[in-house]
Every structure is written in structure tokens, then in C-alpha cells.
């Protein structure tokens, strides 16, 4: 049975498992579970890259690095989800922080920190990536598996968002670099929202969850019958190569997201 740190606020309860990649194992509101259960699910962190990195390789200046290929032929979702995180300071009943130090197979030293702040009607999370010495490109984001159906006899979740563009996806599941008009689902696709990520999941008559972030990139994945993924992230898949965001000792990468909810009916 998965154990972890429980945060509570009102009738909301969050379970974080720091020893398992700082994964969110559960988020319940009024006793209703919002996330798909299982060791691979809940909500995991993508860091220091998001989605697939082409052939597991990325360049930093003139140096090419090879990452483990764990979604052949690509490397996927970063190393943070496979790492045990450490407790940060100043935990309370409704807030906590965790960190881990970047290490092999990631080639650059640094520190990743995540904070959780649970309120009665929202969960606020922040991820930061700091460079200890040499600068390096990095990404960060979240990969939640929201239940498609809450299991209480209601209807499936409905997705609502208005992206400015959709990244064309090649046969290798990587963006081709071409931006297109957003197309109907089902999706395993990256979208651009330059005014900030804003995606709603509505279970009619039951609950609405709104996922927001100042970041402008979101991946939506709804090809499985059990769950819908809404993934705010700091850059597109393969962004270490196509849109590198350099982390330096004086300029860390920081990304935040807020998941807020309201009851319906």
C-alpha cells in the first residue's frame, strides 16, 4: 500500500509520496478521488525535461549528451519521477516542500524543489530548477491523470480550453515545428496558450477542475478510457533541443500551477 505525506484543508486531502518521485498518489475532495490510482498514475513530476527528448540526445553548446532511452527511441519525462526526494523545511498540515539533487544520468549538478500548498478549493504547486555550477537547458511540468469518470454514476469529464495553436505531431510523436489550427480530439498533443495555460475539466452535475499556469505550453492526453491528462509545462516536447531554456546559477527555472475546483449541482 502506498504511504506518504497527507495534507488537508477543509474537505480536501492530498497524498504526496516523496520516496516515489514526489508523486501525488491521491487528491480527494469531499471523499471523491480525482486521480487515477496506481503506481504509474496519480500525478507525477516531469523534470529536468518534459515529454520525449528525441533519441535521448540534447546539446548544450558544443556538447551532445545521451540520456537513457526509456520510451524507445526517445527519453521521456525526466529523471525526477524515478528519484527519492527529501523533505524540505517548514511543513504544516496543508503545505510541504521537497527537493532532490540532480545526478547521473543527468549530466549537470543542480537542485530541484517542489512546494505544495493545499487550500479548501485549490492546490498550488511550484517547481524550481537551480544550476549549481555549469548552465544547462531544462524543462519542468506536471503530468496528472484525472479520472475520466468519478465513479458515482455521473457522466464522463468534458475538456474545455481555447489554445492559440496546436503543435503538429510527427509519426515519432515529436512536434515537427509547424503550428496548426487546434484540431478535435482524441489528443496526445501539445498546445500553445501564450496568455497562460487555462484548461477546465467538467464532470457534469458533479465537479469542475480548472488547471491554470503562467506557462504557455500544455499537453493534453485523452487516448485512454480511464483518464484525461492535462500537463502544464515550461516548454514543448523535445524542447531541450528545439526551445532550450537555459538555467544558470543566477537564473533558475520556475513554473507554477494551480488546480482549483468547484462543486456542481
C-alpha positions as CSV (number, residue, x, y, z in Angstrom):
1,X,0.0,0.0,0.0
2,X,1.3,3.4,-0.9
3,X,2.1,5.7,2.0
4,X,3.1,9.3,2.0
5,X,2.6,12.7,3.4
6,X,-1.0,13.8,3.8
7,X,-2.0,17.4,3.5
8,X,-5.5,18.5,4.4
9,X,-7.5,21.7,4.0
10,X,-11.3,21.7,4.6
11,X,-12.6,18.5,3.0
12,X,-9.7,18.3,0.5
13,X,-6.9,15.8,1.1
14,X,-3.6,15.4,-0.8
15,X,-1.2,12.5,-0.5
16,X,2.4,13.0,-1.7
17,X,4.9,10.2,-1.9
18,X,8.4,11.8,-1.8
19,X,10.2,8.5,-2.0
20,X,8.4,7.7,-5.3
21,X,9.4,10.7,-7.4
22,X,7.4,13.1,-5.2
23,X,4.3,11.7,-7.0
24,X,0.8,12.8,-6.0
25,X,-0.8,9.5,-5.1
26,X,-4.2,10.9,-4.3
27,X,-6.3,14.1,-4.4
28,X,-9.7,13.8,-2.9
29,X,-12.4,16.5,-2.5
30,X,-15.3,15.6,-0.1
31,X,-14.1,12.0,-0.2
32,X,-14.2,11.8,-4.0
33,X,-10.9,10.7,-5.7
34,X,-10.0,12.9,-8.6
35,X,-6.9,11.0,-9.8
36,X,-6.4,7.6,-11.4
37,X,-5.0,5.2,-8.9
38,X,-1.9,3.0,-9.3
39,X,1.9,3.3,-9.0
40,X,2.3,4.8,-12.5
41,X,-0.6,7.2,-12.1
42,X,-1.8,9.9,-9.7
43,X,0.2,12.9,-10.8
44,X,4.0,12.8,-11.4
45,X,6.6,15.5,-12.0
46,X,8.4,16.0,-15.3
47,X,11.9,17.4,-14.7
48,X,14.5,18.2,-15.9
49,X,12.7,17.7,-19.2
50,X,9.1,17.2,-20.3
51,X,7.7,14.6,-22.7
52,X,10.0,13.0,-25.2
53,X,13.6,14.1,-26.0
54,X,14.5,12.9,-29.5
55,X,16.6,9.8,-29.5
56,X,17.6,10.7,-25.9
57,X,20.1,13.3,-27.0
58,X,20.4,17.0,-26.4
59,X,23.0,19.6,-27.0
60,X,24.4,22.2,-24.6
61,X,26.6,24.5,-26.6
62,X,29.1,22.3,-28.4
63,X,28.5,19.2,-26.2
64,X,26.0,16.5,-27.0
65,X,24.6,14.4,-24.2
66,X,23.0,11.0,-24.3
67,X,20.1,10.2,-21.9
68,X,18.7,6.7,-21.2
69,X,16.2,5.7,-23.8
70,X,13.2,4.6,-21.8
71,X,10.5,5.2,-24.4
72,X,12.3,3.9,-27.5
73,X,13.7,5.6,-29.4
74,X,13.3,8.5,-27.1
75,X,13.9,9.6,-23.5
76,X,10.7,10.6,-21.7
77,X,9.5,12.7,-18.8
78,X,12.8,13.3,-17.0
79,X,14.6,11.7,-14.0
80,X,12.7,13.3,-11.2
81,X,9.9,10.8,-11.3
82,X,12.4,8.0,-10.6
83,X,14.1,9.7,-7.7
84,X,13.6,9.8,-4.0
85,X,13.0,13.4,-2.9
86,X,14.0,14.8,0.5
87,X,11.8,16.7,3.0
88,X,12.1,20.5,2.8
89,X,11.6,22.8,5.8
90,X,8.5,24.3,7.4
91,X,5.9,21.6,6.7
92,X,2.4,22.3,8.0
93,X,-0.9,20.4,7.9
94,X,-1.7,22.0,4.5
95,X,1.8,22.8,2.9
96,X,5.1,21.0,2.3
97,X,8.2,21.2,0.2
98,X,10.6,18.6,-1.2
99,X,13.8,18.6,-3.1
100,X,16.4,16.4,-4.8
101,X,19.8,17.0,-6.3
102,X,20.3,16.3,-10.0
103,X,22.7,13.5,-10.6
104,X,23.6,10.8,-13.2
105,X,22.2,10.2,-15.8
106,X,21.6,13.9,-15.9
107,X,25.0,15.4,-16.7
108,X,24.8,18.7,-14.7
109,X,24.6,19.3,-11.0
110,X,21.7,21.3,-9.6
111,X,18.7,21.1,-7.3
112,X,15.0,20.7,-8.0
113,X,12.5,21.9,-5.4
114,X,8.7,21.4,-5.3
115,X,6.2,23.1,-3.0
116,X,2.6,22.1,-2.3
117,X,0.1,24.5,-0.8
118,X,-3.4,23.0,-0.4
119,X,-6.4,25.2,0.2
120,X,-10.1,24.3,0.6
121,X,-10.7,24.9,-3.1
122,X,-7.3,24.7,-4.7
123,X,-3.9,23.1,-4.9
124,X,-1.0,25.4,-5.7
125,X,2.3,23.9,-6.8
126,X,5.7,25.4,-7.7
127,X,8.7,23.6,-9.3
128,X,12.1,25.2,-9.5
129,X,15.3,24.0,-11.1
130,X,18.6,25.6,-10.0
131,X,22.1,25.2,-11.5
132,X,24.9,24.5,-9.1
133,X,27.8,25.2,-11.5
134,X,27.5,25.0,-15.3
135,X,24.5,26.3,-17.1
136,X,22.2,23.8,-18.8
137,X,18.9,23.7,-20.7
138,X,15.9,22.3,-18.7
139,X,12.2,21.9,-18.5
140,X,9.7,21.3,-15.8
141,X,6.0,20.4,-15.5
142,X,3.3,18.1,-14.2
143,X,1.6,15.0,-15.6
144,X,-1.7,14.4,-13.7
145,X,-4.0,11.5,-14.6
146,X,-7.5,12.9,-13.8
147,X,-10.2,10.3,-13.7
148,X,-12.4,10.4,-16.8
149,X,-15.4,9.3,-14.6
150,X,-15.6,9.9,-10.9
151,X,-17.4,6.6,-10.4
152,X,-20.5,7.9,-8.8
153,X,-22.9,7.3,-11.6
154,X,-22.3,10.6,-13.4
155,X,-21.1,11.5,-16.9
156,X,-17.5,11.5,-18.1
157,X,-15.3,14.6,-17.9
158,X,-15.6,17.2,-20.6
159,X,-12.5,19.2,-21.6
160,X,-12.7,22.9,-22.3
161,X,-9.8,25.1,-23.5
162,X,-9.0,27.6,-26.2
163,X,-5.4,27.2,-27.3
164,X,-4.0,29.6,-29.9
165,X,-2.3,26.8,-31.8
166,X,-1.5,23.1,-31.8
167,X,1.9,21.7,-32.4
168,X,1.8,19.4,-35.4
169,X,2.8,15.9,-34.2
170,X,5.0,13.7,-36.4
171,X,4.9,9.9,-36.6
172,X,7.7,9.9,-34.0
173,X,5.3,11.6,-31.5
174,X,7.5,14.8,-31.5
175,X,6.4,18.2,-32.7
176,X,7.5,18.9,-36.2
177,X,8.0,22.6,-35.6
178,X,4.9,23.5,-37.5
179,X,1.9,25.2,-35.7
180,X,-1.6,24.3,-36.9
181,X,-5.1,25.3,-36.0
182,X,-6.3,23.2,-33.0
183,X,-8.0,20.0,-34.1
184,X,-10.7,17.9,-32.3
185,X,-9.5,15.1,-30.1
186,X,-8.7,12.5,-29.1
187,X,-5.3,14.0,-28.3
188,X,-1.7,13.2,-27.4
189,X,-0.7,16.7,-28.4
190,X,1.0,19.9,-27.3
191,X,-0.9,23.2,-27.5
192,X,0.3,26.8,-27.1
193,X,-1.6,29.2,-24.8
194,X,0.6,32.4,-24.8
195,X,-1.6,34.1,-22.2
196,X,-1.1,31.1,-19.8
197,X,-2.5,27.6,-19.5
198,X,-6.2,27.5,-18.7
199,X,-8.0,24.2,-19.1
200,X,-11.2,23.1,-17.4
201,X,-12.4,19.5,-16.8
202,X,-16.1,19.3,-16.0
203,X,-17.9,16.3,-14.7
204,X,-21.5,17.5,-15.4
205,X,-23.5,17.9,-12.3
206,X,-20.6,16.8,-10.0
207,X,-17.4,18.9,-10.2
208,X,-15.3,21.2,-12.2
209,X,-11.5,21.4,-12.0
210,X,-9.6,24.3,-13.6
211,X,-5.9,23.8,-14.4
212,X,-4.0,27.1,-14.8
213,X,-0.4,28.2,-15.1
214,X,1.5,31.2,-16.3
215,X,3.4,28.8,-18.6
216,X,2.3,28.8,-22.2
217,X,2.5,25.1,-23.0
218,X,0.1,22.3,-22.2
219,X,0.0,18.7,-23.4
220,X,-3.5,17.1,-23.4
221,X,-3.7,13.3,-23.5
222,X,-7.1,11.6,-23.6
223,X,-6.5,8.4,-25.6
224,X,-7.1,6.1,-22.7
225,X,-10.6,5.4,-21.4
226,X,-9.7,5.6,-17.8
227,X,-8.2,9.1,-17.5
228,X,-7.5,12.5,-19.0
229,X,-4.1,14.2,-18.7
230,X,-3.7,18.0,-18.6
231,X,0.0,18.7,-18.4
232,X,1.2,22.3,-17.9
233,X,4.9,22.5,-18.7
234,X,7.6,25.1,-19.3
235,X,8.2,24.1,-23.0
236,X,7.1,21.7,-25.7
237,X,8.1,18.1,-26.0
238,X,11.7,17.8,-27.3
239,X,12.2,21.4,-26.0
240,X,15.7,20.7,-24.8
241,X,16.6,20.7,-28.5
242,X,14.0,23.0,-30.1
243,X,13.3,25.7,-27.5
244,X,16.1,25.4,-24.8
245,X,15.5,27.4,-21.7
246,X,19.0,27.9,-20.1
247,X,19.2,27.5,-16.3
248,X,22.2,29.4,-14.9
249,X,23.4,29.8,-11.3
250,X,21.8,33.2,-11.2
251,X,18.7,32.4,-13.2
252,X,16.7,29.3,-12.1
253,X,13.7,27.9,-13.9
254,X,10.5,28.3,-12.0
255,X,7.0,27.1,-13.0
256,X,3.7,27.2,-11.0
257,X,0.3,25.7,-11.5
258,X,-3.0,26.0,-9.6
259,X,-5.7,23.3,-9.7
260,X,-8.9,24.8,-8.4
261,X,-12.3,23.1,-8.1
262,X,-15.9,23.8,-7.5
263,X,-18.8,21.6,-6.9
264,X,-21.7,21.5,-9.4
265,X,-25.3,20.6,-8.6
